[in-house]
Amino acid sequence: QRLRLLLKDIQPSTTCLVQVAAVSRNNQLGAWSEVLSATTDGLAPALTETPVLFLAARRHITVEWDTPACSTCAPIIAYIVQVSNRSERGRSSSKGGQLQFELPLQTCPVDGGPCCWLNGQSTKVTLPGLDPNSVYGVQVAAKTARGIGVLSATCTASTRACAPEMGPRGPRLLRSHHDRLVLVCEGPVPDWSEHEASDVVGFRARHFECGRFAGTHGAWVEADVEYSYIDESNGVEFSMLGLLPERQYIVQVAALRDAGME
């Protein structure tokens, strides 16, 4: 003969040790059974592994994880995503502190704000509007009609710089004129993936007139420059205009993109 017992009011995701004993009519307790270990289901399935970085861009990241198995009675309908900016203290940030999103589970990515979608056996989430050159921690938790599951371990992801860095070989003088300099430097170091094109749209130079000619011309002066790429190399030739005769200058150059400069 088998007995079926129902134990109620146990918290979700709780492991219980259960023993059963018979009670006689005169309220005498028999020997306890062997111990059974049983765990209640969570409100939503937990991730079995830490989410991983799938793609890092300048102002957004995409993170993915293996989709957890879930009950057919309570399928996953959304994910709670917590994002914290872990960049060094003291840096200005438009998205500082911690953000939390509840993202409905989609079947394909959606343009615009943050989105979460199924991709085969994995789930991906894209988080736009982040700061360039910053480190973020991302945690996710599944949500079902029953409630929200436990947060995953933290995935650490870094956005790319606002524009690519220039190569290590700095500007070199090609020709000098009384009011301009023609220089060449190593081009930007690619930091985009093989599936992306360069987003560099130009270059900006700044010059500083050496100390002995300080006066009113002694501070950094920035200006976009005319430039051309040198064939079969990563070199960039550019001109700096509007300079003074018989002056000595220190020059730096940076890559420009449509929304920022390194």
C-alpha positions as CSV (number, residue, x, y, z in Angstrom):
1,Q,0.0,0.0,0.0
2,R,1.3,3.4,-1.0
3,L,0.6,6.8,0.7
4,R,0.8,10.1,-1.1
5,L,1.6,13.1,1.1
6,L,1.2,16.8,0.2
7,L,3.3,19.3,2.0
8,K,2.2,22.9,1.6
9,D,3.4,26.4,2.2
10,I,7.1,25.7,1.3
11,Q,9.1,28.5,-0.2
12,P,10.1,28.2,-3.9
13,S,13.6,26.9,-4.6
14,T,13.8,25.3,-1.2
15,T,15.4,22.0,-0.4
16,C,13.7,20.0,2.4
17,L,14.6,16.9,4.2
18,V,11.5,14.7,4.8
19,Q,10.9,11.8,7.0
20,V,7.6,9.9,7.7
21,A,6.5,7.9,10.6
22,A,3.3,6.0,11.4
23,V,1.1,6.9,14.3
24,S,-1.0,4.3,16.1
25,R,-4.6,4.8,17.4
26,N,-3.3,5.4,20.9
27,N,-1.0,8.1,19.5
28,Q,2.2,6.1,19.6
29,L,4.9,7.1,17.1
30,G,6.6,4.4,15.1
31,A,10.1,4.5,13.7
32,W,11.0,7.3,11.3
33,S,11.6,6.4,7.6
34,E,14.8,7.1,5.7
35,V,15.5,10.7,4.9
36,L,14.2,12.0,1.5
37,S,15.8,15.2,0.1
38,A,13.3,17.2,-2.1
39,T,13.5,20.6,-3.7
40,T,10.6,22.8,-4.7
41,D,10.6,24.4,-8.1
42,G,11.6,28.0,-8.4
43,L,9.2,30.7,-9.5
44,A,11.2,30.7,-12.8
45,P,14.1,28.6,-14.0
46,A,17.6,29.7,-13.0
47,L,20.5,30.1,-15.5
48,T,22.9,27.2,-15.2
49,E,25.9,29.2,-16.4
50,T,27.1,32.8,-16.4
51,P,26.0,34.9,-19.4
52,V,28.8,35.7,-21.8
53,L,29.6,38.7,-24.0
54,F,28.5,38.1,-27.6
55,L,29.2,41.6,-29.1
56,A,30.7,44.8,-27.8
57,A,30.2,48.1,-29.7
58,R,31.0,51.6,-28.8
59,R,27.6,52.4,-27.1
60,H,26.0,49.0,-26.8
61,I,26.7,45.4,-25.9
62,T,25.0,42.1,-26.6
63,V,25.1,39.3,-24.0
64,E,23.9,35.7,-24.5
65,W,23.2,32.6,-22.4
66,D,21.9,29.1,-22.8
67,T,18.1,29.2,-22.5
68,P,17.2,27.3,-19.3
69,A,14.7,24.5,-19.4
70,C,11.3,25.5,-18.1
71,S,8.0,23.9,-17.2
72,T,5.4,23.8,-19.9
73,C,2.9,25.1,-17.2
74,A,5.0,28.2,-16.6
75,P,7.1,29.2,-19.7
76,I,9.5,32.1,-19.6
77,I,7.7,35.3,-20.7
78,A,10.4,37.9,-20.0
79,Y,13.8,38.5,-18.4
80,I,14.9,40.9,-15.7
81,V,18.2,42.4,-16.7
82,Q,20.4,44.4,-14.2
83,V,23.2,46.5,-15.6
84,S,25.8,48.2,-13.4
85,N,28.5,50.6,-14.5
86,R,31.8,49.3,-13.0
87,S,34.0,51.9,-14.6
88,E,36.6,53.6,-12.3
89,R,35.2,55.9,-9.7
90,G,35.3,59.6,-10.6
91,R,34.6,59.2,-14.4
92,S,31.6,61.1,-15.7
93,S,28.9,58.7,-17.0
94,S,25.5,59.3,-18.5
95,K,24.4,55.9,-17.3
96,G,26.1,55.6,-14.0
97,G,24.9,53.4,-11.1
98,Q,22.6,50.4,-11.6
99,L,19.8,50.1,-14.1
100,Q,17.1,47.4,-14.3
101,F,15.0,46.4,-17.3
102,E,12.1,44.0,-17.7
103,L,12.3,42.8,-21.3
104,P,9.6,40.7,-22.9
105,L,11.0,37.6,-24.7
106,Q,10.9,38.2,-28.4
107,T,11.4,35.9,-31.4
108,C,13.8,38.3,-33.1
109,P,15.8,41.4,-32.3
110,V,13.9,44.7,-32.3
111,D,15.5,48.0,-33.1
112,G,15.3,50.9,-30.7
113,G,15.7,50.3,-26.9
114,P,16.9,47.2,-25.0
115,C,15.5,43.9,-26.3
116,C,15.7,40.2,-25.5
117,W,15.1,37.5,-28.0
118,L,15.5,33.7,-28.6
119,N,18.2,32.6,-30.9
120,G,18.2,28.8,-31.3
121,Q,19.2,27.2,-28.0
122,S,20.4,30.5,-26.6
123,T,18.9,33.8,-25.5
124,K,20.4,37.2,-26.3
125,V,19.9,40.7,-24.9
126,T,21.1,43.9,-26.5
127,L,21.7,46.9,-24.2
128,P,22.1,50.3,-26.1
129,G,22.8,53.8,-24.8
130,L,25.9,52.8,-22.8
131,D,29.1,54.9,-22.3
132,P,32.0,54.2,-24.6
133,N,35.2,52.7,-23.1
134,S,33.3,51.6,-19.9
135,V,33.0,48.3,-18.0
136,Y,29.6,47.0,-17.2
137,G,28.3,44.1,-15.1
138,V,25.2,42.3,-16.4
139,Q,22.9,39.9,-14.5
140,V,19.7,38.3,-15.7
141,A,16.8,36.4,-14.2
142,A,13.9,34.6,-15.9
143,K,10.3,35.6,-15.3
144,T,7.3,33.4,-15.6
145,A,3.6,33.8,-14.7
146,R,4.6,32.5,-11.2
147,G,7.2,35.2,-10.6
148,I,10.9,36.0,-11.0
149,G,13.7,33.6,-10.6
150,V,17.1,34.1,-9.1
151,L,19.7,36.4,-10.7
152,S,22.5,34.8,-12.6
153,A,26.2,35.3,-11.9
154,T,27.6,38.5,-13.3
155,C,28.9,38.8,-16.8
156,T,31.6,41.6,-17.1
157,A,31.6,43.4,-20.5
158,S,33.4,46.4,-21.8
159,T,32.2,48.8,-24.5
160,R,34.7,49.9,-27.1
161,A,36.3,53.4,-27.1
162,C,34.3,56.2,-28.8
163,A,36.7,56.0,-31.8
164,P,39.7,53.8,-32.7
165,E,43.1,54.6,-31.3
166,M,45.7,55.7,-33.7
167,G,48.7,53.5,-34.5
168,P,51.8,53.7,-32.3
169,R,53.9,55.6,-34.8
170,G,53.1,59.3,-34.3
171,P,53.1,62.1,-36.9
172,R,56.2,62.6,-39.0
173,L,56.9,65.7,-41.0
174,L,56.8,65.4,-44.8
175,R,56.9,69.1,-45.9
176,S,56.9,72.4,-44.2
177,H,55.6,75.8,-45.6
178,H,55.5,79.2,-44.0
179,D,51.9,78.7,-43.0
180,R,51.2,75.0,-43.0
181,L,52.7,71.6,-42.3
182,V,52.2,68.4,-44.2
183,L,52.6,65.3,-42.0
184,V,52.1,61.5,-42.2
185,C,51.1,59.2,-39.4
186,E,50.1,55.6,-38.8
187,G,46.3,55.1,-39.3
188,P,43.8,53.9,-36.8
189,V,44.1,50.5,-35.2
190,P,41.0,48.5,-36.2
191,D,38.8,47.7,-33.2
192,W,35.8,46.5,-35.1
193,S,34.9,42.9,-35.9
194,E,35.5,41.2,-39.2
195,H,31.8,41.6,-40.0
196,E,31.9,45.4,-39.6
197,A,33.2,48.2,-41.6
198,S,35.4,51.0,-40.3
199,D,33.3,53.8,-38.8
200,V,36.1,56.4,-39.0
201,V,34.9,59.5,-40.9
202,G,37.9,61.7,-40.6
203,F,40.8,62.9,-38.4
204,R,41.4,65.8,-36.0
205,A,44.8,67.2,-35.2
206,R,45.9,69.5,-32.4
207,H,49.1,71.5,-32.1
208,F,50.9,73.2,-29.3
209,E,53.4,76.0,-30.0
210,C,56.6,75.3,-28.1
211,G,57.4,77.3,-24.9
212,R,59.8,79.8,-26.2
213,F,57.0,81.2,-28.4
214,A,54.3,80.8,-25.8
215,G,52.4,84.1,-25.5
216,T,48.8,84.0,-26.9
217,H,49.7,80.9,-29.0
218,G,50.8,78.7,-26.2
219,A,47.8,76.4,-25.7
220,W,46.5,73.3,-27.6
221,V,44.6,74.3,-30.8
222,E,42.3,71.6,-32.3
223,A,41.1,71.5,-35.9
224,D,39.7,68.9,-38.4
225,V,42.3,68.3,-41.1
226,E,42.4,67.6,-44.8
227,Y,43.7,64.0,-45.2
228,S,44.3,61.2,-47.6
229,Y,45.1,57.5,-47.1
230,I,48.5,56.3,-48.4
231,D,48.0,53.4,-50.8
232,E,48.9,49.9,-49.7
233,S,49.6,51.0,-46.1
234,N,47.8,52.1,-43.0
235,G,49.3,55.5,-43.3
236,V,47.4,58.8,-43.3
237,E,48.8,62.0,-44.9
238,F,47.3,65.3,-43.5
239,S,47.9,69.0,-43.6
240,M,47.7,71.5,-40.8
241,L,46.8,75.1,-42.0
242,G,46.9,78.5,-40.5
243,L,50.2,78.2,-38.7
244,L,52.7,81.0,-38.0
245,P,56.1,81.3,-39.8
246,E,59.3,80.1,-38.0
247,R,57.5,78.4,-35.2
248,Q,58.0,75.0,-33.7
249,Y,55.0,72.9,-33.0
250,I,54.1,69.7,-31.1
251,V,51.4,67.8,-33.0
252,Q,49.0,65.0,-32.2
253,V,46.2,63.4,-34.3
254,A,43.1,61.4,-33.5
255,A,40.5,59.5,-35.4
256,L,37.0,60.9,-35.8
257,R,33.7,59.1,-36.1
258,D,30.2,60.5,-36.6
259,A,29.5,60.5,-32.8
260,G,32.8,60.9,-31.1
261,M,36.6,61.2,-31.1
262,E,39.3,59.2,-29.4
